[in-house]
Amino acid sequence: MDNRMAGMVLVGLVIIVLLIVGRELLKDRDKTGLSWNVSAYLNIFKTGWRAARKNLWIFWILWTFSIVAMLQNFFLRLSVKGFQFTPFSRLFHGFHTFSLSFEELMLNLLRAPDFIPFSFGLDNSILLLFALVFLIPPFKKVLLQTFTETRTQTSVNLLRKNLLFFVILTIMAVALRILWSISPGFQPVEQSRIFVPIYFYSLIMVFWSAFVQALLTGFIFSLFRVGVLHEEADRNSVFISSLKFFRPLFFFFLILLGVFHCSVILISFFHSSSYIPFIIHWLSLFFLFVPYFMVQMDFSLRAALRLNISSWKQNWRQDLAFFLAVVLMVSVVNYLLSFLWRFTGTYYYLIVQVAERTVRLIMEFWIAALIMAFCMQLTGRTKGVTNTSPDPAFGESLLETTAQIRSGKMKWYKHEDVF
């Protein structure tokens, strides 16, 4: 089954889901007299945009590290002997081949979950090493403090134990990234199908990425939470309070990245089909709310998983409608940006790649903020905060579940749990 066939199957499934959701929403309207208000979701999108715009300073930090890493790899490749740009005529070829291709639309739809953020991280580069040199001393002072809250202290202890290991892996990751860029021979052994350098690099990146994402995501999601609530908070205090989420987020991302890594290994061994990663990414959307619930509700990993399952059981219509809207938006942006890939190898590629990364990061930043707003609406945390709240009945079904989890009546939750 090729990507086109997989895309057609996916479109068919999306249409079926839309019909089911529409039928169920009409049922609710007949039973309760409440009409499904599309403006409720529009308000969530607006609230998410306001929260993202309020924290653009963290966006520019992420953007800087991403662009520097891209420039580093670009100029390293230029140094490779025999590197040549494609002819200027490629530019005109790019204009002529830009068309409304069904196959391209399907591919962009399949890739949409790749750009719905579970987390935020940094690209490894020389700039990151320099940043570590300046940030580790003040960061160590924070880690040497004693915190009264058990979960915060537990997370800080994990950070402290793995900090040196993280620095060593950062040096190795940057070195391997540079070697990969300048050495065309840094390739797999095709006879054995074992990509020794690539797999070694990816194994390092599983731990490294989980560490960075857990640290950054707890902080960024905390900022979004404050932004959705229209509250003002000191950045230093938000960062300190977000440290409590490091341990549960770290293990969540470690498991998630581990599953992705294992799937890539299996695909490379069996060459089964290129659509398997797409299926995995689509299935992973079921767990998308978990890191958001962790930060929003101050829950452990087990409690967030429990609330995530309850959300899908009790509010699956709202969840599916929300995800379909986000997937549609991402697919449209992906399709528009696919035009830029026509410039691959030309003198203009550097400029368009910067533009593409900027647009994608803005989109992901906004999506993460609006997912936080959606989760807070589901659990009733935004009621009475803004004048743009959706239908009062929206999300009430999770209130009782949330209260039970907080009171410890649910089996999966104890407030002192670190997972």
Secondary structure, DSSP 4 states (H G I P E B T S, - for coil): --HHHHHHHHHHHHHHHHHHHHHHHHHHHHHH-PPP-HHHHHHHHHHHHHHHHHTHHHHHHHHHHHHHHHHHHHHHHHTSTT--PPPTHHHHHHHHT----HHHHHHHHHHGGGGS-S------SHHHHHHHHHHHHHHHHHHTS--SSHHHHHHHHHHHHHHHHHHHHHHHHHHHHHHHHH-TT---BTTTTB-HHHHHHHHHHHHHHHHHHHHHHHHHHHHHHHHHTT----HHHHHHHHGGGHHHHHHHHHHHHHHHHHHHHHHHHH---TTHHHHHHHHHGGGTHHHHHHHHHT--HHHHHHHHHHHHHHSHHHHHHHHHHHHHHHHHHHHHHHGGGGGTTSTTHHHHHHHHHHHHHHHHHHHHHHHHHHHHHHTTTTTTT-TT---TTTTTHHHHHHHHHHHT-STT--TT---
